[in-house]
Every structure is written in C-alpha cells, then in structure tokens.
Amino acid sequence: MKIPATVVTGFLGAGKTTLIRHILQNAQGRRLALVINEFGDVGVDGELVKGCNDAACPEEDIVELANGCICCTVADDFLPTMQKLLDRPNPPEHIIIETSGLALPKPLVKAFQWPDIRTRATVDGVIALIDADAVAAGRFATDEAALAAARAADPNLDHDSPLEELFEDQLASADMVVLNKADLVSPEALARVEADIAGEIRPGVRIVRAAHGAVDVGALLGIVAAAEDDLDARPSHHDSEPDHDHDDFTSFVASGGEVADVEALIAGLGEVIRAHDILRIKGLIAVEGKPMRLVTQAVGPRIQSYFDRNWNAGEPRRTALVVIGQTGLDEGAIREALAALIG
C-alpha cells in the first residue's frame, strides 16, 4: 500500500506553518512525517513546528530542506529525503510536505513519478492556502484582464508579473483551496474572493474557509487525489520552461540579541516593512526576562506574535528574522534599521 503525502503550498504568509501546527496537534493517532522547504538561510519554519511536536510527529521525523526552493532541488534534495523516510523499518503513515512560498507545486508532484518513489508513495492531495485578507485588499490580484490593463496604462510596471503567475500556478495544482484568515474579511469581500478563486481552479476542487489554519484534519488528509497521475490537468505557466529560478525574489537573515521592549519592536518592524515594501518577515525573538521564545510573523503591514515554548538549556538566546521581498530590496538599509531594533 502506498504511503499518502499531502503537499501544502501557498503564497508567502498565507499560513502554511500554522495549518501544519494544527494538523500535528489534531493528528488523531496518525504517525506523521514532515518535510519542510525553507526559503532563506535559517530553518525558522522548522523551529516553529518543533515547538509543538509530540508522539504524532517526533522531532526526528521533521526534515528540513534548506538548500533552495524544493521545485529546483527535487533530484538533489527532495528525492533522497523521501527515499530515507520510505526505507525506514517503521515508515510514517502520512507525509506532510510544506513548500516554501516561492515554490511551484507541479515539479514536486511530478517527482512522485520517480521509479523509486512511485510504487511506495502517492500525492494524496495538494492544499493551496490563500491569504483571504490580502487578496481581498488587492495585494495579489487574480483578475488577469485588470492586470493587463494596468500594465498597458503604466509602462513602468513589471510586465512579467512573477507573483501573479506563481499564485495562479499554485491554484491550478490544488485539490483543495483553504481561504485562510477569513475572520479578517467581511462576508461580502470574502464572497468576492471566493468567486474569483473559483474561476482559477479546476472543476471539483473544494474551497474551504478557515481562521488560523483550523481545518478539519479529516478533510485535509484522505483526499486520495493521486495527483502524480493527473499532471496534465494541472497547467503551469512554466510547463514549457526547462528550469525555474527565483531571480524575482530575495531573502536574507538579520540576527541580533535579546529585545527589551516588544511593543517598540513590533512598531519598528511595521515602519521598516512600510518603508521598504517588504513581503514577509518571520522569525524568533529573544525577550529579556522571558523564558519563552517569541514567534513573530509579518505579512505586509500585518504583524502577529506569540510565545511558543521555553528556550532549551544550552540553546542560544538570540533573535533571528528572515526578510523576504522582491529583488531590489535595499538590504543594507533594512539591516541597519533592524539592527536598531534587535541589536
């Protein structure tokens, strides 16, 4: 019997890590393995997930791929990882794969056709998370006609629109679309977003509304899509391209020490994000006098933070923030501004 795998995809900050934490906390007896593909130089997402792991997914079954986008390193990184999981004497009952926000899902699904994988694992389903609040605000437009009109009206715009194509590719591969952060959107705006998404997905793909990634695990796992056998029905803007790169995006890590004033830090992060149009900031904050790590996640101007677990004995109490944006970010200026906040 093939081991099912669920691919969790979605744009930067859509809530993939939150959804996976929800799955782990509601595993209902399933023995899970988790493969995380981090875009950046430190495995922040892995640390966030390890903060809640238990018998359902012990730490040794959480594997991080930090050597680049998973869709670009399938042969070198992902396939050997899958083989090791499948070769274990007691392999997992279900594998959860979290792609980075920059990953194209289709090359990953195609990897399940690899001879050593195909007979032992199958893609149970591709889950695409959408930040309903961001889409409702027009940050990631889905109306191609309006986008084309905007390009024609303004010759200074980037006509390649990599964010839009990536968004559409993730929807085209989906077996379920989760409209996350639905609690932040009015019913009218949410209905409009849902109608727009419905025009981009394949017939029969479910759209589920959620807040904080809270979707019934029985609905997420057990779709039985066998997506690797259905690639032709999952079109991509990049089907004709031999390779896929991320020259349109850049990321770096800013590190610091302990922070004394959390409110001042959050306010300062908001100013840095607005000044430099940063897409995403996420990381771990060491707070003076606090035994627990502060998780901070920012999507555009929206910033959330919470304490997840105590710092372990011998674990360096340091602050590490991953900054992600489109190519052209003024890294020097951003580092200088963050240094004033985190030391």
LINZIBEL-V77343 format. One line per field, one symbol per residue. phi: phi as a letter, one per 30 degrees, with the letter a starting at -180 (. if undefined). psi: psi as a letter, one per 20 degrees, with the letter a starting at -180 (. if undefined). burial: I if it has 24 or more other C-alpha atoms within 12 Angstrom, else O. Layout:
# LINZIBEL-V77343
phi=???
psi=???
burial=???
This chain:
# LINZIBEL-V77343
phi=.dddbcccbldeidjdddddeddddbdhidccbbccccckcbdddddddddbdbddadedccccccckeddcbeddbdddddddddddebdddaccccdddcddddeddddddeedcedbbbddaccccbdddddddidbdcdddddddddddbddddddhdddddedddddcdcbccddiddcbdeddddddddddedccdejddccdabhidceddddcjdhdhedcbdddcdbdceccdbbbbddbbbacccacdcdbddddddddedddddchddabblcccceicdcdcdbbbbhddbbbadcaddddidddbcbbccbadejededddddddedcci
psi=pqpqppporqrpjhkghgghhgghililiqoqqpppopoaiqmghghggiijqbhhnrhijoppokkrphiikghhggghggggghiqhmrqhpppoorrijpphghgghhiipgihhiiqqohqoooppnhgghhijhnqiohghghhhghhoiiqoihlhggggghhhhhiqipponrkhiiqqhghhhggghghhiirqpipqppqqpkjnqphhhgpkhlhlhijkhhjmqqijhiphrprliiqqqrppqabqphogghggghghggghhjlpgppqapppppjpiqqoppppocippqqqpgrqpqpippnqppppppaqpiqngghggghhhihj.
burial=OOIIIIIIIIIIIIIIIIIIIIIIIIIOOIIIIIIIIIIIIIIIIIIIIIIIIIOIIOOOIIIIIIOIIIIIIIOOIIIOIIIOIIOOOOIIIIIIIIIIIIIIIIIIIIIIIIOOIIOIIIIIIIIIIIIIIIIIOOIIIIIOOOIOOOOOOOOOOOOOOIIIIIIIIIIIIIIIIIIIIIOOIOOOOIOOIIOIIIOIIIOOIIIIIIIIIIIOIOOIIIIIIIIIOIIOOIIIIIOOOOOIOIOOIIIIIIIIOIIOOIOOIIOOIIOIIOOIIIIIIIIIIIIOOOOIIIIIIIIIIIIIIOIIOIIOOOOOIIIIIIIIIIOOIOIOOIIOIIIOIIO
